[in-house]
Amino acid sequence: MVDGSLGEALGDAEVVGALARSGRAVSLSAAIATASAADVDEIDAARGREYALLSALLARAPDRSLLERLADLSGDSSPLGAVHAALAQAARRTNAARVEREYLHLFIGLGRGELLPYGSYYLSGFLHERPLARLRAHLARLGIERTEGQAEPEDHAAILCEIMAGLANGALPATAGADREVFEQHLAPWIGRFFADLERAEAADFYRSVGALGRTLIEIEAAAFALAKDADGAFQKEQRR
């Protein structure tokens, strides 16, 4: 699902650092360490790395160190391999100052950026609406909350990717299937559209490749979760016979 250099490319990059469980903050670097140290399925660890990369890139503009590591990514003939190669090429043709300006135009701007990466906005047209309340209630059931002082709401795309990274690689312990529930209820209804908008955004250059990575991952995840649900349904039907 992902070439082996992705973990190296991430290095010690940090996401929002928005999550806490049982009083312990969970950062991207902690999530990567957990994924490599714990008994985590190889595919789930790879999924965690993809989400962690997206979270890091959506939380803030990449610095020179991260751009240099991304430039060394290699790709293959798979859909994710192709977008990894495109991301590496985009990282090689930009620099930290340029991508920081791009990030500001896309997500901050004067008053607001070109894009608003929030679930509530995409689902209701407004910020801090019912989609955010439903997400917070769901996270509370999982024992996950924002760290103190975190300004962004939990439906920010970077934070949702951080949540999925932690659920996939075990950094956020949860019952089996929790990642599928969070994905289907809080990401699938909108985040694919956000990534497609990012690919087409007027201010996007480097971030077009980030949008392509996100869109491709979401498509793969949606298909995989649908297959898993069909398999579960078939098994339960067989058990009732």
C-alpha positions as CSV (number, residue, x, y, z in Angstrom):
1,M,0.0,0.0,0.0
2,V,2.9,2.4,0.6
3,D,6.6,2.3,-0.2
4,G,8.9,1.7,2.7
5,S,10.5,5.2,2.5
6,L,7.3,6.9,3.7
7,G,8.1,6.4,7.3
8,E,11.6,7.9,6.8
9,A,10.1,10.8,4.9
10,L,7.8,11.6,7.9
11,G,10.7,11.5,10.3
12,D,9.8,13.6,13.4
13,A,7.2,15.8,11.6
14,E,4.4,16.8,13.8
15,V,0.7,17.1,13.1
16,V,-1.6,19.4,15.0
17,G,-1.0,17.5,18.3
18,A,-4.7,17.8,18.9
19,L,-5.5,14.6,20.6
20,A,-5.4,13.3,24.1
21,R,-6.5,10.0,25.6
22,S,-6.4,9.3,29.4
23,G,-4.5,12.5,29.9
24,R,-1.8,11.7,27.4
25,A,-1.2,13.8,24.3
26,V,-0.8,11.8,21.1
27,S,1.5,13.3,18.4
28,L,2.4,12.1,15.0
29,S,5.9,11.0,16.1
30,A,4.4,9.0,19.0
31,A,2.0,7.4,16.6
32,I,4.8,6.4,14.2
33,A,6.8,4.9,17.1
34,T,3.8,2.9,18.3
35,A,3.1,1.6,14.8
36,S,6.7,0.3,14.5
37,A,7.0,-1.0,18.0
38,A,3.6,-2.6,18.6
39,D,2.1,-5.7,17.0
40,V,0.3,-3.8,14.3
41,D,-0.8,-5.3,11.1
42,E,1.4,-4.2,8.2
43,I,-1.4,-2.8,6.2
44,D,-2.8,-0.9,9.2
45,A,0.6,0.5,9.9
46,A,0.9,1.6,6.3
47,R,-2.6,3.2,6.5
48,G,-1.5,5.0,9.6
49,R,1.6,6.5,7.8
50,E,-0.5,7.7,4.9
51,Y,-3.0,9.5,7.2
52,A,-0.1,10.8,9.4
53,L,1.5,12.4,6.3
54,L,-1.7,14.0,5.3
55,S,-2.2,15.3,8.8
56,A,1.2,16.8,8.9
57,L,0.8,18.5,5.6
58,L,-2.7,19.9,6.3
59,A,-1.7,21.1,9.8
60,R,1.0,23.5,8.6
61,A,3.3,24.1,5.6
62,P,6.2,21.6,5.4
63,D,9.6,23.0,6.4
64,R,12.7,22.5,4.4
65,S,13.6,19.3,6.2
66,L,10.3,17.6,5.5
67,L,10.3,18.8,1.8
68,E,13.8,17.3,1.4
69,R,12.5,13.9,2.8
70,L,9.4,14.1,0.6
71,A,11.6,14.7,-2.4
72,D,13.2,11.3,-1.9
73,L,10.0,9.4,-1.9
74,S,9.8,6.7,-4.6
75,G,6.7,5.5,-6.3
76,D,5.4,2.4,-8.1
77,S,2.7,1.5,-10.5
78,S,-0.1,1.4,-7.8
79,P,-2.4,4.3,-7.4
80,L,-0.7,5.4,-4.1
81,G,2.7,4.8,-5.7
82,A,1.8,7.2,-8.5
83,V,0.7,9.9,-6.1
84,H,3.8,9.4,-4.0
85,A,5.9,10.0,-7.1
86,A,4.0,13.1,-7.9
87,L,4.3,14.4,-4.4
88,A,8.1,13.8,-4.5
89,Q,8.3,15.8,-7.8
90,A,6.2,18.6,-6.3
91,A,8.5,18.8,-3.3
92,R,11.6,19.0,-5.5
93,R,10.3,21.9,-7.5
94,T,9.3,24.1,-4.5
95,N,10.9,25.5,-1.4
96,A,9.9,26.2,2.2
97,A,9.2,29.9,1.6
98,R,7.1,29.3,-1.5
99,V,5.1,26.5,0.0
100,E,4.4,28.5,3.2
101,R,2.9,31.3,1.0
102,E,0.9,28.7,-0.8
103,Y,-0.4,27.3,2.5
104,L,-1.3,30.8,3.7
105,H,-3.3,31.6,0.5
106,L,-5.1,28.2,0.6
107,F,-6.0,27.9,4.3
108,I,-5.6,31.3,6.1
109,G,-5.7,34.2,3.8
110,L,-6.9,37.7,4.7
111,G,-10.0,36.9,6.7
112,R,-10.2,33.3,5.2
113,G,-8.3,31.1,2.8
114,E,-9.4,29.8,-0.5
115,L,-10.5,26.6,1.2
116,L,-12.1,25.8,4.6
117,P,-11.0,22.3,5.6
118,Y,-13.8,21.6,8.1
119,G,-16.4,18.9,8.1
120,S,-19.1,21.3,9.4
121,Y,-18.5,23.7,6.5
122,Y,-18.7,21.1,3.8
123,L,-21.8,19.4,5.3
124,S,-23.8,22.4,6.5
125,G,-22.2,25.5,5.0
126,F,-21.3,26.8,8.4
127,L,-18.6,26.2,11.0
128,H,-19.2,24.7,14.4
129,E,-22.5,23.1,13.4
130,R,-24.1,19.7,14.1
131,P,-21.5,17.6,12.2
132,L,-18.9,18.8,14.7
133,A,-21.2,18.1,17.7
134,R,-21.8,14.5,16.4
135,L,-18.0,14.0,15.9
136,R,-17.3,15.3,19.5
137,A,-19.9,12.9,20.9
138,H,-18.4,10.0,19.0
139,L,-14.8,10.8,20.1
140,A,-16.0,11.1,23.7
141,R,-17.3,7.6,23.5
142,L,-13.9,6.5,22.3
143,G,-12.2,8.4,25.1
144,I,-10.5,10.9,22.7
145,E,-10.5,14.6,23.3
146,R,-8.6,17.7,22.2
147,T,-5.5,18.7,24.1
148,E,-5.7,21.8,26.1
149,G,-5.0,25.0,24.2
150,Q,-5.8,23.4,20.8
151,A,-7.6,26.1,18.8
152,E,-8.8,24.1,15.7
153,P,-12.0,22.1,16.1
154,E,-11.9,18.3,15.7
155,D,-13.5,18.4,12.3
156,H,-10.5,20.1,10.7
157,A,-9.2,17.7,8.0
158,A,-5.7,17.6,9.7
159,I,-7.2,16.5,13.0
160,L,-9.5,13.9,11.4
161,C,-6.4,12.4,9.6
162,E,-4.6,12.4,12.9
163,I,-7.5,10.5,14.5
164,M,-7.5,7.9,11.6
165,A,-3.7,7.5,11.9
166,G,-4.0,6.8,15.6
167,L,-6.8,4.4,15.2
168,A,-5.1,2.6,12.3
169,N,-1.8,2.1,14.0
170,G,-3.0,1.5,17.5
171,A,-1.7,4.8,19.0
172,L,-5.3,5.5,20.0
173,P,-6.6,2.2,21.4
174,A,-10.1,1.4,20.4
175,T,-12.5,-1.5,19.8
176,A,-12.3,-3.3,16.5
177,G,-14.0,-1.4,13.7
178,A,-13.7,2.0,15.4
179,D,-11.7,3.3,12.4
180,R,-14.4,2.2,10.0
181,E,-17.1,3.9,12.1
182,V,-15.2,7.2,12.3
183,F,-14.3,7.1,8.6
184,E,-17.9,6.3,7.4
185,Q,-19.6,8.7,9.7
186,H,-17.2,11.7,9.8
187,L,-14.8,11.5,6.8
188,A,-16.5,9.8,3.9
189,P,-19.5,12.2,3.6
190,W,-17.2,15.2,2.8
191,I,-13.4,14.8,2.9
192,G,-13.1,13.4,-0.6
193,R,-14.7,16.6,-1.9
194,F,-12.3,18.7,0.1
195,F,-9.3,16.9,-1.4
196,A,-10.7,17.2,-4.9
197,D,-11.2,20.9,-4.3
198,L,-7.6,21.1,-3.1
199,E,-6.4,19.6,-6.3
200,R,-8.3,22.2,-8.3
201,A,-7.6,25.2,-6.0
202,E,-6.3,28.3,-7.8
203,A,-3.6,28.9,-5.2
204,A,-2.4,25.3,-5.2
205,D,0.9,24.1,-6.7
206,F,2.6,21.7,-4.3
207,Y,-0.7,21.2,-2.5
208,R,-2.3,19.8,-5.7
209,S,-0.3,16.7,-5.1
210,V,-1.4,16.6,-1.4
211,G,-5.0,16.8,-2.7
212,A,-4.3,13.9,-5.1
213,L,-2.8,11.8,-2.3
214,G,-5.8,12.5,0.0
215,R,-8.4,11.8,-2.7
216,T,-6.6,8.5,-3.6
217,L,-6.3,7.3,-0.1
218,I,-10.0,8.1,0.7
219,E,-11.1,6.2,-2.4
220,I,-9.0,3.2,-1.4
221,E,-10.3,3.3,2.2
222,A,-13.9,3.6,1.1
223,A,-13.6,0.6,-1.2
224,A,-11.8,-1.5,1.5
225,F,-14.3,-0.7,4.2
226,A,-17.2,-1.5,1.8
227,L,-15.7,-4.9,1.1
228,A,-15.2,-5.5,4.8
229,K,-18.8,-4.6,5.5
230,D,-20.1,-6.9,2.8
231,A,-17.9,-9.7,4.1
232,D,-19.2,-9.2,7.6
233,G,-22.8,-9.2,6.4
234,A,-22.3,-12.4,4.4
235,F,-20.7,-14.1,7.5
236,Q,-23.5,-13.0,9.8
237,K,-26.1,-14.2,7.3
238,E,-24.3,-17.6,7.1
239,Q,-24.2,-17.8,10.9
240,R,-28.0,-17.4,11.1
241,R,-28.7,-20.3,8.8
